[in-house]
Amino acid sequence: MHSRDSRRLALQRLASLVAVPLFAPACSRSSSPEGDGRSSASSPPGSAPAAPAQGASAAPAQAAPAAKVKLALNWVPEPEFGGFYAARESGAFAKEGLEVEILGGGAGVPVVQMVAGGQVDFGLSGADEVLTARARGADVLPLFAVFQTSPQAIMTHESRGAKGIADILSSGGTLAIEPGLPYAAYLKKKHGFNKVKVVPYDGGVARFVADKDFSQQCFITAEPIAAKRKGSDPAAFLVASEGFNPYVVVVITRAALWKENPERVRAFIRATREGWRSYLHDPTRANEVMAKLNTSMDAETFVAAAEAQRPLIETPETKEKGLGVMTRERWETLAKQLADLGVLEKVPPIDDLLVAAL
């Protein structure tokens, strides 16, 4: 991919699929970040005051002011960001001495550039975009990967009897997919698209519901839920099962912030991890907050999406090493795949990418 966010150009998100549409498809949504005007309150304990002068009464200790930071989402508030809202609502950010303003995103919002340029302290991106942005000179670092398994998938009708993506691509019919996406290029190279009619992805499920021979790209946490609620019979298969599995919803910061204030970065990641633990345990409060900011997604859909994403976030590896864990091997594999597809000119030095201290 180039300067665009593959995830956002790929999808009409579930928010505009299952309720009365208040947003246009992803390619035409407003690119203005939408925050909720709130930030996490905090009152962390300060250090003890200096001893008063002889005979003077001791002044009360003053709490250290919370550090104000901004987090830019790369889409509108929905369950894939639930842990960040949970960190704010539960006080996890405040406990770390952080006052966090969460800025909602949309199609075309240049999150990586905002982080690299210092407009925001932290942002969310995909692993493939992080690598391509760094190749263009953006000095950003990945810190925490929410989705250990990518939710990118291909959806077909259960009645077609497909057992996987290879069956979909070899059994004819129509496939709606954005050809410029790295995972589309990967699938085309691995299986070929010569046995299906490839058409542009239009960001919805109407054509899927109407045509039993129609398949399409999707997020497994979104479009299949929408199609099922419209009476269809979706069967979705993860692209990750084909060997292309970039981390998704990756927290990034600029390298300069890590060098200048590593403890602030560590504090943000600690709170983020705690927020995701909280959200996975009980997403109710965070969903209520996000629902007020994203009124086109109803409560039932928030619940369904939160449950569908759980196994993609919480894996055997995260249970052993902690939520958000990233490995050198995964990043190196992705870099080699992107280079093989021509997305990257060469495989970058992965050791320069990862923050060992985290």
Beta strands, then each sheet from edge to edge (+ up, - down):
strand 1: 34-39
strand 2: 67-72
strand 3: 98-104
strand 4: 122-125
strand 5: 140-147
strand 6: 152-157
strand 7: 174-176
strand 8: 197-199
strand 9: 214-219
strand 10: 234-238
strand 11: 248-254
sheet 1: 1+ 3- 2- 4- 11+ 5-
sheet 2: 8+ 7+ 9+ 6- 10+
end
